[in-house]
Amino acid sequence: MARSIWSGYITFGLVSVPVGLYSATEEHELDFHQFQRDTSDRIRYKRVNERTGREVPYEKIVKGHDLGNGKYVIVEPEELDDIAPGRSRSLEIDTFVDLDEVDPIHFQKSYYLGPKDEENASSYGLLRDALAKTNRAGIAKFVMRGKEYLAAIRAQDKVLVLETMYFADEIRDPAKELNGLPAKSRTGKQLSMAADLIEAMSGEWKPASYKDSYTERVKELVETKRKGKEVVLTEEEPEATTPTDLVSALRASVEAARKSRAGRTGKKTAAKKTTAKKTAAKKTAAKKTTQRKKAS
């Protein structure tokens, strides 16, 4: 069983539920070390004193906030721990919000919340089921690893999921960050065709259908170089569709998407018919067997 990376209590009203926090995701990138080109010399990073050039052990390092003009306020790790909110290790739910009203841009990272003991599992299940029934998320704050997090607690099947969230002032205003954002589209024909293309390409969300193809290609690259073979690149970058070609590109895309969907639908229908025939045949065979037994 996985070990919890944080433990505490979910509190709402006068109810407290002991829980543990567990990682819900894992990444599968290929690890690389760094080397100086044309050598087998590894690159290492050290914490060094910029004045003396000597390495400094981790336990002798403190934090300093830059005030400008070469001045710093030095803060000890213990001082940060002393002022940390939530030292009671609580996830105190401040309010419950409709999940559909939360913009996904606020979500940062997902964790599982598990019941800490069997004795209080029923309280955990009650909160989970109530959140699922109302389609709401509990908004709370908590401290983990020296940092305060805003969090949304929601239900997913049999488990409670905690989403760490960005605070409102941590999300950048796109109008201030980006230039050249187009005004609202006024071209009726193009907009209608773009909507048709979206509809033609729409389908069910099936996360298992998507794989990390880039990591697989990195593995293939490493294996190819290990064998001393030449690396051959076959794909080219796409070119931007010009405004004059946009309508024809949309039309061709809609037709191709509809044909693809029709092909998939045909295969599904055929598969269903085959399954139905097999099921009917089995039922008929079973019925005949039963009749023979009765006759004998």
BAPAKOL-402290 format. One record per residue (C-alpha): residue in three letters; x, y, z. Coordinates in Angstrom, 2 decimals. Last residue first. Layout:
residues N
R|ALA|X|Y|Z;
...
//
This chain:
residues 296
R|SER|-35.64|-38.33|-22.51;
R|ALA|-38.04|-35.69|-23.84;
R|LYS|-37.16|-33.31|-20.96;
R|LYS|-33.43|-33.67|-21.67;
R|ARG|-34.02|-33.09|-25.37;
R|GLN|-36.03|-29.94|-24.66;
R|THR|-33.25|-28.55|-22.40;
R|THR|-30.64|-29.17|-25.09;
R|LYS|-32.84|-27.45|-27.68;
R|LYS|-33.20|-24.39|-25.40;
R|ALA|-29.46|-24.22|-24.79;
R|ALA|-28.77|-24.35|-28.53;
R|THR|-31.32|-21.60|-29.16;
R|LYS|-29.86|-19.42|-26.38;
R|LYS|-26.34|-19.93|-27.73;
R|ALA|-27.47|-19.03|-31.25;
R|ALA|-29.21|-15.89|-29.99;
R|THR|-26.06|-14.79|-28.14;
R|LYS|-23.91|-15.44|-31.22;
R|LYS|-26.32|-13.50|-33.42;
R|ALA|-26.43|-10.58|-30.96;
R|THR|-22.63|-10.48|-30.80;
R|THR|-22.41|-10.43|-34.61;
R|LYS|-25.07|-7.72|-34.81;
R|LYS|-23.22|-5.63|-32.18;
R|ALA|-19.94|-6.00|-34.07;
R|ALA|-21.62|-4.97|-37.32;
R|THR|-23.13|-1.92|-35.64;
R|LYS|-19.77|-0.97|-34.11;
R|LYS|-18.02|-1.35|-37.48;
R|GLY|-20.65|0.76|-39.22;
R|THR|-20.42|3.46|-36.55;
R|ARG|-16.64|3.60|-36.97;
R|GLY|-16.97|3.93|-40.74;
R|ALA|-19.67|6.60|-40.44;
R|ARG|-17.43|8.52|-38.03;
R|SER|-14.54|8.42|-40.50;
R|LYS|-16.77|9.51|-43.37;
R|ARG|-18.13|12.38|-41.26;
R|ALA|-14.61|13.46|-40.27;
R|ALA|-13.41|13.43|-43.90;
R|GLU|-16.40|15.50|-45.07;
R|VAL|-15.97|18.02|-42.26;
R|SER|-12.22|18.33|-42.95;
R|ALA|-12.78|18.92|-46.66;
R|ARG|-15.28|21.71|-45.91;
R|LEU|-13.03|23.29|-43.28;
R|ALA|-10.02|23.28|-45.62;
R|SER|-12.13|24.75|-48.45;
R|VAL|-13.36|27.53|-46.16;
R|LEU|-9.92|28.30|-44.70;
R|ASP|-7.96|28.46|-47.96;
R|THR|-8.25|32.25|-48.38;
R|PRO|-7.61|32.80|-44.66;
R|THR|-4.31|30.89|-44.94;
R|THR|-3.94|27.54|-43.16;
R|ALA|-0.68|27.52|-41.19;
R|GLU|1.80|24.84|-42.22;
R|PRO|2.21|21.59|-40.31;
R|GLU|5.66|20.47|-39.17;
R|GLU|7.08|17.52|-41.06;
R|GLU|7.20|13.89|-40.01;
R|THR|9.70|11.36|-41.34;
R|LEU|12.79|11.75|-39.15;
R|VAL|15.44|9.07|-39.67;
R|VAL|18.00|8.33|-36.95;
R|GLU|20.87|6.29|-38.37;
R|LYS|21.71|3.06|-36.56;
R|GLY|24.39|2.59|-33.93;
R|LYS|22.34|0.04|-31.98;
R|ARG|22.29|2.30|-28.95;
R|LYS|21.29|5.22|-31.22;
R|THR|18.21|3.31|-32.37;
R|GLU|17.37|2.28|-28.79;
R|VAL|17.62|5.87|-27.53;
R|LEU|15.45|7.14|-30.39;
R|GLU|12.90|4.37|-29.83;
R|LYS|12.71|5.31|-26.13;
R|VAL|12.24|8.97|-27.09;
R|ARG|9.51|7.92|-29.53;
R|GLU|7.70|6.05|-26.75;
R|THR|7.98|9.14|-24.54;
R|TYR|6.41|11.19|-27.34;
R|SER|3.54|8.74|-27.87;
R|ASP|2.17|9.19|-24.34;
R|LYS|-1.08|7.29|-24.88;
R|TYR|-4.68|8.38|-25.34;
R|SER|-7.48|5.83|-25.74;
R|ALA|-7.46|5.07|-22.00;
R|PRO|-8.87|8.55|-21.38;
R|LYS|-12.12|7.78|-23.24;
R|TRP|-14.20|10.95|-23.46;
R|GLU|-17.06|10.12|-25.83;
R|GLY|-17.13|11.60|-29.33;
R|SER|-17.10|14.82|-31.32;
R|MET|-15.26|15.09|-34.66;
R|ALA|-18.41|15.68|-36.72;
R|GLU|-19.72|18.15|-34.12;
R|ILE|-16.45|20.10|-34.12;
R|LEU|-16.44|20.12|-37.93;
R|ASP|-20.02|21.40|-38.03;
R|ALA|-19.08|24.20|-35.58;
R|ALA|-16.18|25.17|-37.87;
R|MET|-18.58|25.12|-40.83;
R|SER|-21.01|27.46|-39.04;
R|LEU|-18.21|29.81|-38.00;
R|GLN|-16.85|29.91|-41.54;
R|LYS|-20.26|30.66|-43.00;
R|GLY|-21.22|33.29|-40.40;
R|THR|-18.01|35.29|-40.45;
R|ARG|-18.35|37.54|-37.38;
R|SER|-15.79|35.88|-35.11;
R|LYS|-15.33|37.74|-31.82;
R|ALA|-12.18|39.89|-31.88;
R|PRO|-8.80|38.32|-32.49;
R|LEU|-6.09|38.18|-29.79;
R|GLY|-3.12|40.08|-31.21;
R|ASN|-0.99|40.35|-28.08;
R|LEU|-0.98|38.08|-25.05;
R|GLU|-0.04|38.65|-21.41;
R|LYS|-2.21|41.60|-20.41;
R|ALA|-5.41|40.40|-22.13;
R|PRO|-4.61|36.86|-20.95;
R|ASP|-4.83|37.96|-17.28;
R|ARG|-2.49|35.72|-15.33;
R|ILE|-3.69|33.29|-12.69;
R|GLU|-1.76|33.56|-9.42;
R|ASP|-4.02|36.36|-8.11;
R|ALA|-7.02|34.00|-8.09;
R|PHE|-5.23|31.39|-6.00;
R|TYR|-4.13|28.33|-7.94;
R|MET|-5.71|25.06|-6.89;
R|THR|-4.74|21.74|-5.32;
R|GLU|-7.33|19.19|-6.36;
R|LEU|-8.31|16.71|-3.68;
R|VAL|-10.14|13.60|-4.83;
R|LEU|-12.49|11.62|-2.60;
R|VAL|-12.85|7.99|-3.63;
R|LYS|-15.52|5.47|-4.60;
R|ASP|-16.53|7.01|-7.96;
R|GLN|-14.97|10.47|-8.01;
R|ALA|-16.11|12.87|-5.29;
R|ARG|-14.69|16.36|-4.89;
R|ILE|-12.39|18.27|-2.53;
R|ALA|-11.15|21.59|-3.94;
R|ALA|-7.94|22.97|-2.49;
R|LEU|-6.13|26.24|-1.80;
R|TYR|-2.62|25.45|-0.69;
R|GLU|-0.33|26.89|1.98;
R|LYS|3.32|25.98|1.67;
R|GLY|5.87|24.56|4.11;
R|ARG|5.64|20.99|2.93;
R|MET|1.84|20.90|3.15;
R|VAL|-0.48|23.53|4.63;
R|PHE|-4.25|23.49|4.13;
R|LYS|-7.02|25.57|2.61;
R|ALA|-10.57|24.43|1.80;
R|ILE|-13.24|24.49|-0.90;
R|GLY|-15.67|21.55|-0.81;
R|ALA|-16.82|20.46|-4.24;
R|ARG|-20.39|20.03|-5.44;
R|ASN|-22.28|17.73|-7.78;
R|THR|-25.07|17.44|-5.14;
R|LYS|-25.27|13.63|-5.17;
R|ALA|-21.52|13.18|-5.65;
R|LEU|-20.69|15.54|-2.79;
R|ALA|-23.17|13.73|-0.53;
R|ASP|-21.72|10.35|-1.48;
R|ARG|-18.16|11.39|-0.67;
R|LEU|-19.13|13.09|2.60;
R|LEU|-21.07|10.01|3.74;
R|GLY|-18.30|7.65|2.68;
R|TYR|-15.73|9.50|4.78;
R|SER|-18.08|9.47|7.75;
R|SER|-18.56|5.71|7.25;
R|ALA|-14.78|5.18|7.10;
R|ASN|-14.36|6.59|10.61;
R|GLU|-13.70|3.31|12.45;
R|GLU|-11.92|1.83|9.43;
R|ASP|-9.01|4.25|9.76;
R|LYS|-7.35|7.10|7.86;
R|PRO|-9.96|7.27|5.12;
R|GLY|-8.31|8.07|1.77;
R|LEU|-7.88|11.38|-0.05;
R|TYR|-6.48|10.98|-3.54;
R|TYR|-4.39|13.77|-5.07;
R|SER|-4.70|15.88|-8.22;
R|LYS|-2.51|18.81|-9.22;
R|GLN|-3.08|22.45|-10.27;
R|PHE|-6.75|23.18|-10.90;
R|HIS|-7.64|26.88|-11.31;
R|ILE|-7.55|26.71|-15.12;
R|PRO|-10.34|24.12|-14.85;
R|ASP|-12.87|26.98|-14.34;
R|VAL|-15.05|26.11|-11.35;
R|GLU|-18.77|26.71|-12.00;
R|ASP|-19.47|23.13|-13.08;
R|LEU|-18.25|21.86|-9.71;
R|ASP|-20.99|23.79|-7.88;
R|VAL|-19.45|25.19|-4.72;
R|PHE|-19.29|24.11|-1.07;
R|THR|-17.85|26.56|1.47;
R|ASP|-15.06|26.97|4.00;
R|ILE|-14.01|23.34|4.25;
R|GLU|-11.34|23.02|6.93;
R|LEU|-8.61|20.67|5.79;
R|SER|-6.96|20.35|9.18;
R|ARG|-3.42|19.56|10.25;
R|SER|-3.70|21.46|13.55;
R|ARG|-0.81|23.56|12.22;
R|GLY|-3.32|24.91|9.71;
R|PRO|-1.59|28.21|9.20;
R|ALA|2.23|28.28|9.07;
R|ILE|3.65|30.94|11.40;
R|ASP|5.82|28.57|13.45;
R|ASP|6.95|26.50|10.47;
R|LEU|8.31|29.59|8.69;
R|GLU|10.23|30.58|11.80;
R|GLU|11.65|27.07|12.09;
R|PRO|13.04|27.29|8.54;
R|GLU|15.01|30.46|9.52;
R|VAL|14.31|33.72|7.67;
R|ILE|16.94|36.22|6.47;
R|VAL|15.64|39.57|5.21;
R|TYR|17.86|40.66|2.33;
R|LYS|19.56|43.84|1.10;
R|GLY|21.60|44.00|-2.11;
R|ASN|19.81|47.08|-3.43;
R|GLY|16.50|45.20|-3.41;
R|LEU|14.50|43.70|-0.56;
R|ASP|15.36|40.11|-1.58;
R|HIS|13.90|37.55|0.82;
R|GLY|16.47|35.22|2.38;
R|LYS|16.25|31.52|3.16;
R|VAL|18.64|29.53|5.32;
R|ILE|21.30|26.97|4.37;
R|LYS|23.46|25.33|7.04;
R|GLU|21.48|22.07|7.05;
R|TYR|22.03|21.69|3.29;
R|PRO|25.82|21.59|3.53;
R|VAL|27.63|24.48|1.77;
R|GLU|30.17|23.86|-1.00;
R|ARG|33.06|26.34|-1.17;
R|GLY|33.36|29.05|-3.82;
R|THR|34.19|31.59|-1.10;
R|ARG|31.96|34.47|-2.26;
R|GLU|29.32|32.54|-4.23;
R|ASN|28.98|29.99|-1.43;
R|VAL|28.28|26.75|-3.25;
R|ARG|25.30|24.46|-3.52;
R|LYS|26.41|21.84|-6.03;
R|TYR|25.21|20.67|-9.41;
R|ARG|26.94|17.90|-11.30;
R|ILE|27.55|17.44|-15.03;
R|ARG|28.78|13.95|-15.91;
R|ASP|31.96|13.56|-18.00;
R|SER|31.68|10.95|-20.77;
R|THR|33.03|13.46|-23.28;
R|ASP|32.10|14.86|-26.70;
R|ARG|29.48|17.18|-25.18;
R|GLN|29.70|17.65|-21.41;
R|PHE|27.15|15.33|-19.89;
R|GLN|23.70|15.68|-18.30;
R|HIS|21.71|12.71|-17.05;
R|PHE|18.46|11.66|-18.70;
R|ASP|15.32|10.05|-17.28;
R|LEU|12.63|8.82|-19.68;
R|GLU|9.30|10.40|-18.87;
R|HIS|6.66|8.24|-17.19;
R|GLU|4.72|10.56|-14.92;
R|GLU|2.64|9.56|-11.94;
R|THR|-0.80|10.62|-10.75;
R|ALA|-3.06|10.30|-7.71;
R|SER|-0.46|10.90|-5.03;
R|TYR|-1.91|10.16|-1.59;
R|LEU|-3.35|12.33|1.20;
R|GLY|-4.53|10.65|4.40;
R|VAL|-7.84|11.27|6.09;
R|PRO|-9.47|11.71|9.51;
R|VAL|-13.06|13.05|9.12;
R|SER|-14.22|15.88|11.38;
R|VAL|-17.89|16.96|11.52;
R|LEU|-18.99|20.08|13.42;
R|GLY|-19.58|22.07|10.23;
R|PHE|-17.10|20.74|7.73;
R|THR|-13.71|19.38|8.78;
R|ILE|-11.42|17.16|6.73;
R|TYR|-8.75|15.97|9.13;
R|GLY|-5.02|15.32|8.92;
R|SER|-2.44|13.29|7.07;
R|TRP|0.08|14.23|4.40;
R|ILE|2.26|12.20|2.02;
R|SER|0.31|9.03|2.69;
R|ARG|2.17|5.78|2.16;
R|ALA|1.15|3.54|-0.75;
R|MET|0.00|0.00|0.00;
//
